[in-house]
């Protein structure tokens, strides 16, 4: 008996048993862990985070305000914003929608608001509000948090999972992997036998060095259209000139939908930019000539057409060799042709990309065919669940990436 006791003591010194291990201390990990703990108060739930910080994307989202979700609620609307996932996520958003997330936050003391573009934020306009909400809920339900503890191996042993970390070995009945874009985790999951797609960046800005936009950072356009030359990729929306080149919703949407195609080009390509929105060359020309006829004495440089920003209009007139003293009535055919070309289909060379703020998003991950999208449990590995960007799911900006995390986390908590 004494020998048995010693063996048992030694065994417990090296192994820890929990009901559920959640790998990843980000948005998907915390939300999943909280909901599991709320629905199963007798479960012992632990979160493992390889870094020393938690909820980092929540912190920087929306410029520090946290774009927590989107006002759009119909699944048929939501799926249109997911280049990877798309219609496969319809039933997920039907089970737990953006409206459900808003209610969940209200029940946990967080009020939200919708802005004109349908993005939703906490009324405090502070991401710390969401972080505090999650941390408080985790503490309330006694969820244990282990920082600086990365997972190096996952093994299924009969009806349990053995999780080997940088510090210990843990046995759990159920494991949720919610590590986001983590090459180390993808490697661990591939070693278990799961298949994944190629992974490339998404949601990035275009690096452009061009005299036409140099030193115009901060200049924005309410509507513009951008086309990648030699492809079918084209997007319309607000556009922003930055220190590095071009950004804004139009560019970010292009980078998301064209993630794989632009990666193959090694991020060196040309774009055609229509700064007027959707106006065709003939329409731009007719507008200019009409204004010439009705305002022949006005100096071109002083009267921006098409509601274009003044600084940009001044730069374009200069580039088209229109002097500061030239009135509309004296515009030559050559000047008009050049204006039409630059405003309607300006050609810019892209040489590289930059991450959009600090909200790095990837296209690709573990194949969706590996999981049952009704439960997010792996089909071939019972009691192993995947949530968030570790899967081949990514979305455009607007709170959609977070909503995929919330919805999957909720569904997992129901299944567990």
TORKOL-4160 file (C-alpha; in steps of 0.2 Angstrom, whole numbers, padded with zeros to 4 digits, m for minus):
416
<pt num="1" X="0000" Y="0000" Z="0000"/>
<pt num="2" X="0014" Y="0012" Z="0004"/>
<pt num="3" X="0023" Y="0008" Z="m0012"/>
<pt num="4" X="0006" Y="0012" Z="m0022"/>
<pt num="5" X="0005" Y="0029" Z="m0013"/>
<pt num="6" X="0022" Y="0034" Z="m0017"/>
<pt num="7" X="0019" Y="0029" Z="m0035"/>
<pt num="8" X="0003" Y="0039" Z="m0035"/>
<pt num="9" X="0012" Y="0054" Z="m0028"/>
<pt num="10" X="0025" Y="0054" Z="m0041"/>
<pt num="11" X="0013" Y="0052" Z="m0055"/>
<pt num="12" X="0003" Y="0067" Z="m0049"/>
<pt num="13" X="0019" Y="0077" Z="m0047"/>
<pt num="14" X="0021" Y="0076" Z="m0066"/>
<pt num="15" X="0004" Y="0076" Z="m0073"/>
<pt num="16" X="m0011" Y="0088" Z="m0071"/>
<pt num="17" X="m0029" Y="0083" Z="m0075"/>
<pt num="18" X="m0042" Y="0095" Z="m0081"/>
<pt num="19" X="m0059" Y="0094" Z="m0090"/>
<pt num="20" X="m0055" Y="0106" Z="m0103"/>
<pt num="21" X="m0039" Y="0114" Z="m0109"/>
<pt num="22" X="m0041" Y="0130" Z="m0121"/>
<pt num="23" X="m0025" Y="0133" Z="m0130"/>
<pt num="24" X="m0024" Y="0152" Z="m0134"/>
<pt num="25" X="m0027" Y="0167" Z="m0123"/>
<pt num="26" X="m0035" Y="0178" Z="m0137"/>
<pt num="27" X="m0052" Y="0182" Z="m0142"/>
<pt num="28" X="m0058" Y="0165" Z="m0147"/>
<pt num="29" X="m0049" Y="0156" Z="m0132"/>
<pt num="30" X="m0056" Y="0167" Z="m0119"/>
<pt num="31" X="m0074" Y="0168" Z="m0126"/>
<pt num="32" X="m0074" Y="0149" Z="m0128"/>
<pt num="33" X="m0067" Y="0146" Z="m0110"/>
<pt num="34" X="m0080" Y="0158" Z="m0102"/>
<pt num="35" X="m0095" Y="0150" Z="m0110"/>
<pt num="36" X="m0089" Y="0132" Z="m0107"/>
<pt num="37" X="m0087" Y="0137" Z="m0088"/>
<pt num="38" X="m0103" Y="0146" Z="m0087"/>
<pt num="39" X="m0113" Y="0131" Z="m0094"/>
<pt num="40" X="m0103" Y="0118" Z="m0085"/>
<pt num="41" X="m0099" Y="0125" Z="m0068"/>
<pt num="42" X="m0092" Y="0109" Z="m0062"/>
<pt num="43" X="m0079" Y="0108" Z="m0075"/>
<pt num="44" X="m0061" Y="0113" Z="m0072"/>
<pt num="45" X="m0056" Y="0124" Z="m0087"/>
<pt num="46" X="m0039" Y="0131" Z="m0090"/>
<pt num="47" X="m0031" Y="0143" Z="m0103"/>
<pt num="48" X="m0014" Y="0141" Z="m0110"/>
<pt num="49" X="m0006" Y="0156" Z="m0118"/>
<pt num="50" X="0012" Y="0155" Z="m0125"/>
<pt num="51" X="0016" Y="0173" Z="m0123"/>
<pt num="52" X="0015" Y="0184" Z="m0107"/>
<pt num="53" X="0000" Y="0194" Z="m0113"/>
<pt num="54" X="m0018" Y="0191" Z="m0117"/>
<pt num="55" X="m0032" Y="0197" Z="m0129"/>
<pt num="56" X="m0019" Y="0207" Z="m0139"/>
<pt num="57" X="m0030" Y="0208" Z="m0155"/>
<pt num="58" X="m0044" Y="0214" Z="m0144"/>
<pt num="59" X="m0033" Y="0228" Z="m0137"/>
<pt num="60" X="m0028" Y="0235" Z="m0154"/>
<pt num="61" X="m0044" Y="0232" Z="m0164"/>
<pt num="62" X="m0053" Y="0247" Z="m0170"/>
<pt num="63" X="m0038" Y="0259" Z="m0166"/>
<pt num="64" X="m0039" Y="0254" Z="m0148"/>
<pt num="65" X="m0058" Y="0255" Z="m0147"/>
<pt num="66" X="m0062" Y="0237" Z="m0151"/>
<pt num="67" X="m0073" Y="0234" Z="m0166"/>
<pt num="68" X="m0082" Y="0220" Z="m0157"/>
<pt num="69" X="m0094" Y="0215" Z="m0170"/>
<pt num="70" X="m0105" Y="0221" Z="m0184"/>
<pt num="71" X="m0123" Y="0227" Z="m0185"/>
<pt num="72" X="m0127" Y="0216" Z="m0199"/>
<pt num="73" X="m0137" Y="0201" Z="m0192"/>
<pt num="74" X="m0143" Y="0190" Z="m0206"/>
<pt num="75" X="m0132" Y="0175" Z="m0210"/>
<pt num="76" X="m0135" Y="0178" Z="m0228"/>
<pt num="77" X="m0128" Y="0195" Z="m0226"/>
<pt num="78" X="m0113" Y="0191" Z="m0215"/>
<pt num="79" X="m0106" Y="0176" Z="m0226"/>
<pt num="80" X="m0102" Y="0189" Z="m0240"/>
<pt num="81" X="m0089" Y="0196" Z="m0229"/>
<pt num="82" X="m0079" Y="0180" Z="m0227"/>
<pt num="83" X="m0067" Y="0176" Z="m0242"/>
<pt num="84" X="m0062" Y="0160" Z="m0233"/>
<pt num="85" X="m0077" Y="0152" Z="m0225"/>
<pt num="86" X="m0091" Y="0161" Z="m0234"/>
<pt num="87" X="m0108" Y="0151" Z="m0236"/>
<pt num="88" X="m0101" Y="0137" Z="m0225"/>
<pt num="89" X="m0103" Y="0148" Z="m0211"/>
<pt num="90" X="m0122" Y="0151" Z="m0214"/>
<pt num="91" X="m0128" Y="0139" Z="m0200"/>
<pt num="92" X="m0115" Y="0145" Z="m0188"/>
<pt num="93" X="m0121" Y="0163" Z="m0189"/>
<pt num="94" X="m0139" Y="0156" Z="m0188"/>
<pt num="95" X="m0135" Y="0148" Z="m0172"/>
<pt num="96" X="m0125" Y="0163" Z="m0164"/>
<pt num="97" X="m0127" Y="0179" Z="m0173"/>
<pt num="98" X="m0121" Y="0197" Z="m0170"/>
<pt num="99" X="m0137" Y="0201" Z="m0161"/>
<pt num="100" X="m0133" Y="0186" Z="m0149"/>
<pt num="101" X="m0116" Y="0193" Z="m0146"/>
<pt num="102" X="m0123" Y="0210" Z="m0142"/>
<pt num="103" X="m0135" Y="0202" Z="m0130"/>
<pt num="104" X="m0121" Y="0192" Z="m0122"/>
<pt num="105" X="m0111" Y="0208" Z="m0119"/>
<pt num="106" X="m0126" Y="0217" Z="m0112"/>
<pt num="107" X="m0129" Y="0202" Z="m0100"/>
<pt num="108" X="m0110" Y="0204" Z="m0095"/>
<pt num="109" X="m0111" Y="0223" Z="m0092"/>
<pt num="110" X="m0105" Y="0230" Z="m0108"/>
<pt num="111" X="m0116" Y="0242" Z="m0119"/>
<pt num="112" X="m0112" Y="0243" Z="m0137"/>
<pt num="113" X="m0116" Y="0255" Z="m0151"/>
<pt num="114" X="m0117" Y="0255" Z="m0170"/>
<pt num="115" X="m0108" Y="0267" Z="m0181"/>
<pt num="116" X="m0114" Y="0273" Z="m0198"/>
<pt num="117" X="m0104" Y="0259" Z="m0207"/>
<pt num="118" X="m0112" Y="0246" Z="m0196"/>
<pt num="119" X="m0096" Y="0243" Z="m0186"/>
<pt num="120" X="m0100" Y="0240" Z="m0167"/>
<pt num="121" X="m0090" Y="0246" Z="m0152"/>
<pt num="122" X="m0092" Y="0247" Z="m0134"/>
<pt num="123" X="m0100" Y="0264" Z="m0129"/>
<pt num="124" X="m0084" Y="0268" Z="m0120"/>
<pt num="125" X="m0074" Y="0268" Z="m0136"/>
<pt num="126" X="m0061" Y="0258" Z="m0126"/>
<pt num="127" X="m0055" Y="0240" Z="m0130"/>
<pt num="128" X="m0051" Y="0239" Z="m0111"/>
<pt num="129" X="m0069" Y="0237" Z="m0108"/>
<pt num="130" X="m0070" Y="0221" Z="m0117"/>
<pt num="131" X="m0054" Y="0215" Z="m0110"/>
<pt num="132" X="m0060" Y="0219" Z="m0092"/>
<pt num="133" X="m0077" Y="0210" Z="m0096"/>
<pt num="134" X="m0068" Y="0194" Z="m0101"/>
<pt num="135" X="m0055" Y="0194" Z="m0087"/>
<pt num="136" X="m0069" Y="0197" Z="m0074"/>
<pt num="137" X="m0080" Y="0183" Z="m0081"/>
<pt num="138" X="m0064" Y="0171" Z="m0082"/>
<pt num="139" X="m0060" Y="0175" Z="m0063"/>
<pt num="140" X="m0078" Y="0173" Z="m0058"/>
<pt num="141" X="m0079" Y="0155" Z="m0065"/>
<pt num="142" X="m0062" Y="0151" Z="m0058"/>
<pt num="143" X="m0054" Y="0148" Z="m0075"/>
<pt num="144" X="m0035" Y="0146" Z="m0073"/>
<pt num="145" X="m0024" Y="0156" Z="m0084"/>
<pt num="146" X="m0006" Y="0150" Z="m0088"/>
<pt num="147" X="0005" Y="0163" Z="m0097"/>
<pt num="148" X="0021" Y="0160" Z="m0105"/>
<pt num="149" X="0016" Y="0142" Z="m0108"/>
<pt num="150" X="0016" Y="0136" Z="m0126"/>
<pt num="151" X="0010" Y="0119" Z="m0132"/>
<pt num="152" X="0023" Y="0108" Z="m0141"/>
<pt num="153" X="0014" Y="0092" Z="m0143"/>
<pt num="154" X="m0004" Y="0085" Z="m0143"/>
<pt num="155" X="m0007" Y="0066" Z="m0141"/>
<pt num="156" X="m0024" Y="0057" Z="m0140"/>
<pt num="157" X="m0023" Y="0043" Z="m0128"/>
<pt num="158" X="m0039" Y="0033" Z="m0128"/>
<pt num="159" X="m0052" Y="0045" Z="m0122"/>
<pt num="160" X="m0041" Y="0058" Z="m0116"/>
<pt num="161" X="m0028" Y="0071" Z="m0123"/>
<pt num="162" X="m0011" Y="0073" Z="m0117"/>
<pt num="163" X="m0005" Y="0091" Z="m0119"/>
<pt num="164" X="0014" Y="0093" Z="m0118"/>
<pt num="165" X="0019" Y="0111" Z="m0114"/>
<pt num="166" X="0035" Y="0120" Z="m0111"/>
<pt num="167" X="0033" Y="0118" Z="m0093"/>
<pt num="168" X="0023" Y="0102" Z="m0090"/>
<pt num="169" X="0012" Y="0088" Z="m0096"/>
<pt num="170" X="m0007" Y="0090" Z="m0094"/>
<pt num="171" X="m0021" Y="0077" Z="m0097"/>
<pt num="172" X="m0038" Y="0084" Z="m0102"/>
<pt num="173" X="m0054" Y="0076" Z="m0108"/>
<pt num="174" X="m0057" Y="0090" Z="m0121"/>
<pt num="175" X="m0045" Y="0102" Z="m0130"/>
<pt num="176" X="m0050" Y="0118" Z="m0139"/>
<pt num="177" X="m0036" Y="0126" Z="m0150"/>
<pt num="178" X="m0039" Y="0144" Z="m0152"/>
<pt num="179" X="m0022" Y="0151" Z="m0155"/>
<pt num="180" X="m0025" Y="0162" Z="m0171"/>
<pt num="181" X="m0012" Y="0163" Z="m0184"/>
<pt num="182" X="0001" Y="0153" Z="m0175"/>
<pt num="183" X="0014" Y="0143" Z="m0186"/>
<pt num="184" X="0020" Y="0134" Z="m0170"/>
<pt num="185" X="0002" Y="0128" Z="m0167"/>
<pt num="186" X="m0001" Y="0123" Z="m0185"/>
<pt num="187" X="0014" Y="0112" Z="m0185"/>
<pt num="188" X="0008" Y="0104" Z="m0169"/>
<pt num="189" X="m0009" Y="0101" Z="m0177"/>
<pt num="190" X="m0002" Y="0094" Z="m0193"/>
<pt num="191" X="0009" Y="0082" Z="m0183"/>
<pt num="192" X="m0008" Y="0075" Z="m0176"/>
<pt num="193" X="m0013" Y="0072" Z="m0193"/>
<pt num="194" X="m0024" Y="0087" Z="m0197"/>
<pt num="195" X="m0023" Y="0094" Z="m0215"/>
<pt num="196" X="m0021" Y="0113" Z="m0218"/>
<pt num="197" X="m0021" Y="0125" Z="m0233"/>
<pt num="198" X="m0007" Y="0136" Z="m0238"/>
<pt num="199" X="m0006" Y="0151" Z="m0227"/>
<pt num="200" X="m0003" Y="0169" Z="m0233"/>
<pt num="201" X="m0006" Y="0187" Z="m0227"/>
<pt num="202" X="m0023" Y="0195" Z="m0228"/>
<pt num="203" X="m0029" Y="0213" Z="m0224"/>
<pt num="204" X="m0013" Y="0223" Z="m0229"/>
<pt num="205" X="m0010" Y="0240" Z="m0237"/>
<pt num="206" X="m0001" Y="0243" Z="m0253"/>
<pt num="207" X="0017" Y="0250" Z="m0253"/>
<pt num="208" X="0018" Y="0263" Z="m0267"/>
<pt num="209" X="0032" Y="0276" Z="m0269"/>
<pt num="210" X="0025" Y="0288" Z="m0282"/>
<pt num="211" X="0027" Y="0307" Z="m0284"/>
<pt num="212" X="0008" Y="0309" Z="m0287"/>
<pt num="213" X="0004" Y="0304" Z="m0269"/>
<pt num="214" X="0021" Y="0308" Z="m0260"/>
<pt num="215" X="0018" Y="0318" Z="m0244"/>
<pt num="216" X="m0001" Y="0317" Z="m0246"/>
<pt num="217" X="m0003" Y="0305" Z="m0231"/>
<pt num="218" X="m0020" Y="0307" Z="m0223"/>
<pt num="219" X="m0029" Y="0312" Z="m0239"/>
<pt num="220" X="m0044" Y="0301" Z="m0241"/>
<pt num="221" X="m0057" Y="0298" Z="m0254"/>
<pt num="222" X="m0075" Y="0294" Z="m0249"/>
<pt num="223" X="m0077" Y="0282" Z="m0264"/>
<pt num="224" X="m0064" Y="0275" Z="m0276"/>
<pt num="225" X="m0062" Y="0260" Z="m0286"/>
<pt num="226" X="m0046" Y="0250" Z="m0288"/>
<pt num="227" X="m0042" Y="0236" Z="m0300"/>
<pt num="228" X="m0026" Y="0225" Z="m0300"/>
<pt num="229" X="m0019" Y="0225" Z="m0318"/>
<pt num="230" X="m0020" Y="0208" Z="m0327"/>
<pt num="231" X="m0033" Y="0201" Z="m0315"/>
<pt num="232" X="m0051" Y="0201" Z="m0311"/>
<pt num="233" X="m0048" Y="0208" Z="m0294"/>
<pt num="234" X="m0057" Y="0225" Z="m0292"/>
<pt num="235" X="m0065" Y="0233" Z="m0277"/>
<pt num="236" X="m0074" Y="0249" Z="m0273"/>
<pt num="237" X="m0075" Y="0259" Z="m0257"/>
<pt num="238" X="m0066" Y="0273" Z="m0246"/>
<pt num="239" X="m0047" Y="0275" Z="m0250"/>
<pt num="240" X="m0033" Y="0282" Z="m0240"/>
<pt num="241" X="m0016" Y="0289" Z="m0244"/>
<pt num="242" X="m0003" Y="0284" Z="m0231"/>
<pt num="243" X="0015" Y="0286" Z="m0228"/>
<pt num="244" X="0018" Y="0270" Z="m0237"/>
<pt num="245" X="0006" Y="0271" Z="m0251"/>
<pt num="246" X="m0013" Y="0266" Z="m0252"/>
<pt num="247" X="m0024" Y="0259" Z="m0239"/>
<pt num="248" X="m0043" Y="0261" Z="m0233"/>
<pt num="249" X="m0057" Y="0248" Z="m0236"/>
<pt num="250" X="m0055" Y="0247" Z="m0255"/>
<pt num="251" X="m0037" Y="0242" Z="m0253"/>
<pt num="252" X="m0040" Y="0230" Z="m0238"/>
<pt num="253" X="m0055" Y="0221" Z="m0247"/>
<pt num="254" X="m0043" Y="0219" Z="m0262"/>
<pt num="255" X="m0030" Y="0211" Z="m0251"/>
<pt num="256" X="m0042" Y="0199" Z="m0243"/>
<pt num="257" X="m0051" Y="0193" Z="m0259"/>
<pt num="258" X="m0034" Y="0193" Z="m0268"/>
<pt num="259" X="m0024" Y="0186" Z="m0254"/>
<pt num="260" X="m0017" Y="0171" Z="m0264"/>
<pt num="261" X="m0016" Y="0179" Z="m0281"/>
<pt num="262" X="m0006" Y="0193" Z="m0274"/>
<pt num="263" X="0005" Y="0182" Z="m0264"/>
<pt num="264" X="0009" Y="0173" Z="m0280"/>
<pt num="265" X="0015" Y="0190" Z="m0287"/>
<pt num="266" X="0026" Y="0192" Z="m0272"/>
<pt num="267" X="0016" Y="0208" Z="m0269"/>
<pt num="268" X="0024" Y="0217" Z="m0285"/>
<pt num="269" X="0010" Y="0222" Z="m0297"/>
<pt num="270" X="0001" Y="0237" Z="m0304"/>
<pt num="271" X="m0016" Y="0244" Z="m0299"/>
<pt num="272" X="m0028" Y="0256" Z="m0309"/>
<pt num="273" X="m0036" Y="0269" Z="m0297"/>
<pt num="274" X="m0052" Y="0278" Z="m0301"/>
<pt num="275" X="m0052" Y="0292" Z="m0289"/>
<pt num="276" X="m0070" Y="0297" Z="m0294"/>
<pt num="277" X="m0078" Y="0281" Z="m0289"/>
<pt num="278" X="m0087" Y="0272" Z="m0304"/>
<pt num="279" X="m0087" Y="0286" Z="m0317"/>
<pt num="280" X="m0081" Y="0281" Z="m0334"/>
<pt num="281" X="m0068" Y="0290" Z="m0344"/>
<pt num="282" X="m0081" Y="0298" Z="m0356"/>
<pt num="283" X="m0091" Y="0304" Z="m0340"/>
<pt num="284" X="m0076" Y="0312" Z="m0332"/>
<pt num="285" X="m0072" Y="0321" Z="m0348"/>
<pt num="286" X="m0090" Y="0327" Z="m0351"/>
<pt num="287" X="m0090" Y="0333" Z="m0333"/>
<pt num="288" X="m0074" Y="0343" Z="m0335"/>
<pt num="289" X="m0079" Y="0351" Z="m0352"/>
<pt num="290" X="m0096" Y="0355" Z="m0345"/>
<pt num="291" X="m0088" Y="0364" Z="m0330"/>
<pt num="292" X="m0076" Y="0373" Z="m0343"/>
<pt num="293" X="m0090" Y="0380" Z="m0352"/>
<pt num="294" X="m0100" Y="0386" Z="m0337"/>
<pt num="295" X="m0084" Y="0393" Z="m0328"/>
<pt num="296" X="m0071" Y="0397" Z="m0340"/>
<pt num="297" X="m0062" Y="0411" Z="m0330"/>
<pt num="298" X="m0060" Y="0401" Z="m0314"/>
<pt num="299" X="m0043" Y="0395" Z="m0311"/>
<pt num="300" X="m0042" Y="0376" Z="m0312"/>
<pt num="301" X="m0031" Y="0373" Z="m0296"/>
<pt num="302" X="m0043" Y="0382" Z="m0285"/>
<pt num="303" X="m0059" Y="0372" Z="m0289"/>
<pt num="304" X="m0057" Y="0353" Z="m0286"/>
<pt num="305" X="m0070" Y="0343" Z="m0297"/>
<pt num="306" X="m0078" Y="0327" Z="m0292"/>
<pt num="307" X="m0077" Y="0332" Z="m0273"/>
<pt num="308" X="m0059" Y="0327" Z="m0273"/>
<pt num="309" X="m0048" Y="0333" Z="m0259"/>
<pt num="310" X="m0040" Y="0350" Z="m0262"/>
<pt num="311" X="m0022" Y="0344" Z="m0259"/>
<pt num="312" X="m0024" Y="0329" Z="m0271"/>
<pt num="313" X="m0032" Y="0340" Z="m0284"/>
<pt num="314" X="m0018" Y="0353" Z="m0283"/>
<pt num="315" X="m0005" Y="0338" Z="m0285"/>
<pt num="316" X="m0015" Y="0331" Z="m0300"/>
<pt num="317" X="m0016" Y="0348" Z="m0309"/>
<pt num="318" X="0003" Y="0350" Z="m0306"/>
<pt num="319" X="0006" Y="0333" Z="m0313"/>
<pt num="320" X="m0004" Y="0336" Z="m0328"/>
<pt num="321" X="0006" Y="0352" Z="m0332"/>
<pt num="322" X="m0008" Y="0364" Z="m0328"/>
<pt num="323" X="m0001" Y="0380" Z="m0320"/>
<pt num="324" X="m0008" Y="0388" Z="m0305"/>
<pt num="325" X="m0014" Y="0403" Z="m0317"/>
<pt num="326" X="m0023" Y="0392" Z="m0330"/>
<pt num="327" X="m0042" Y="0395" Z="m0330"/>
<pt num="328" X="m0054" Y="0381" Z="m0335"/>
<pt num="329" X="m0057" Y="0390" Z="m0352"/>
<pt num="330" X="m0039" Y="0388" Z="m0357"/>
<pt num="331" X="m0037" Y="0369" Z="m0354"/>
<pt num="332" X="m0030" Y="0361" Z="m0369"/>
<pt num="333" X="m0036" Y="0344" Z="m0376"/>
<pt num="334" X="m0019" Y="0336" Z="m0370"/>
<pt num="335" X="m0022" Y="0343" Z="m0352"/>
<pt num="336" X="m0040" Y="0336" Z="m0352"/>
<pt num="337" X="m0034" Y="0319" Z="m0358"/>
<pt num="338" X="m0021" Y="0318" Z="m0345"/>
<pt num="339" X="m0033" Y="0323" Z="m0331"/>
<pt num="340" X="m0046" Y="0310" Z="m0337"/>
<pt num="341" X="m0032" Y="0297" Z="m0337"/>
<pt num="342" X="m0025" Y="0301" Z="m0320"/>
<pt num="343" X="m0042" Y="0303" Z="m0311"/>
<pt num="344" X="m0051" Y="0288" Z="m0319"/>
<pt num="345" X="m0037" Y="0275" Z="m0322"/>
<pt num="346" X="m0021" Y="0281" Z="m0313"/>
<pt num="347" X="m0008" Y="0267" Z="m0314"/>
<pt num="348" X="0002" Y="0264" Z="m0299"/>
<pt num="349" X="0016" Y="0252" Z="m0296"/>
<pt num="350" X="0014" Y="0242" Z="m0280"/>
<pt num="351" X="0031" Y="0235" Z="m0272"/>
<pt num="352" X="0027" Y="0226" Z="m0256"/>
<pt num="353" X="0014" Y="0227" Z="m0242"/>
<pt num="354" X="0012" Y="0233" Z="m0225"/>
<pt num="355" X="0001" Y="0226" Z="m0211"/>
<pt num="356" X="m0015" Y="0235" Z="m0208"/>
<pt num="357" X="m0011" Y="0244" Z="m0191"/>
<pt num="358" X="m0008" Y="0229" Z="m0179"/>
<pt num="359" X="m0022" Y="0218" Z="m0184"/>
<pt num="360" X="m0013" Y="0205" Z="m0193"/>
<pt num="361" X="m0025" Y="0192" Z="m0202"/>
<pt num="362" X="m0020" Y="0177" Z="m0212"/>
<pt num="363" X="m0029" Y="0168" Z="m0226"/>
<pt num="364" X="m0028" Y="0149" Z="m0223"/>
<pt num="365" X="m0026" Y="0137" Z="m0209"/>
<pt num="366" X="m0033" Y="0120" Z="m0204"/>
<pt num="367" X="m0045" Y="0114" Z="m0218"/>
<pt num="368" X="m0064" Y="0117" Z="m0214"/>
<pt num="369" X="m0067" Y="0099" Z="m0220"/>
<pt num="370" X="m0058" Y="0093" Z="m0205"/>
<pt num="371" X="m0071" Y="0099" Z="m0193"/>
<pt num="372" X="m0090" Y="0097" Z="m0191"/>
<pt num="373" X="m0096" Y="0115" Z="m0193"/>
<pt num="374" X="m0111" Y="0111" Z="m0181"/>
<pt num="375" X="m0099" Y="0108" Z="m0167"/>
<pt num="376" X="m0082" Y="0113" Z="m0172"/>
<pt num="377" X="m0076" Y="0096" Z="m0166"/>
<pt num="378" X="m0063" Y="0088" Z="m0177"/>
<pt num="379" X="m0071" Y="0074" Z="m0187"/>
<pt num="380" X="m0056" Y="0062" Z="m0185"/>
<pt num="381" X="m0051" Y="0067" Z="m0168"/>
<pt num="382" X="m0065" Y="0066" Z="m0155"/>
<pt num="383" X="m0064" Y="0080" Z="m0141"/>
<pt num="384" X="m0053" Y="0091" Z="m0151"/>
<pt num="385" X="m0061" Y="0107" Z="m0156"/>
<pt num="386" X="m0054" Y="0122" Z="m0166"/>
<pt num="387" X="m0060" Y="0140" Z="m0166"/>
<pt num="388" X="m0054" Y="0156" Z="m0173"/>
<pt num="389" X="m0041" Y="0160" Z="m0186"/>
<pt num="390" X="m0032" Y="0143" Z="m0183"/>
<pt num="391" X="m0045" Y="0137" Z="m0195"/>
<pt num="392" X="m0046" Y="0142" Z="m0214"/>
<pt num="393" X="m0058" Y="0156" Z="m0210"/>
<pt num="394" X="m0055" Y="0175" Z="m0212"/>
<pt num="395" X="m0065" Y="0190" Z="m0215"/>
<pt num="396" X="m0064" Y="0208" Z="m0221"/>
<pt num="397" X="m0063" Y="0222" Z="m0208"/>
<pt num="398" X="m0078" Y="0227" Z="m0198"/>
<pt num="399" X="m0079" Y="0216" Z="m0183"/>
<pt num="400" X="m0082" Y="0200" Z="m0194"/>
<pt num="401" X="m0066" Y="0191" Z="m0189"/>
<pt num="402" X="m0071" Y="0193" Z="m0171"/>
<pt num="403" X="m0089" Y="0187" Z="m0174"/>
<pt num="404" X="m0082" Y="0171" Z="m0181"/>
<pt num="405" X="m0073" Y="0169" Z="m0165"/>
<pt num="406" X="m0088" Y="0172" Z="m0154"/>
<pt num="407" X="m0100" Y="0161" Z="m0164"/>
<pt num="408" X="m0088" Y="0146" Z="m0165"/>
<pt num="409" X="m0084" Y="0148" Z="m0146"/>
<pt num="410" X="m0102" Y="0148" Z="m0142"/>
<pt num="411" X="m0106" Y="0133" Z="m0153"/>
<pt num="412" X="m0091" Y="0124" Z="m0145"/>
<pt num="413" X="m0097" Y="0128" Z="m0127"/>
<pt num="414" X="m0114" Y="0120" Z="m0132"/>
<pt num="415" X="m0106" Y="0105" Z="m0139"/>
<pt num="416" X="m0094" Y="0102" Z="m0125"/>
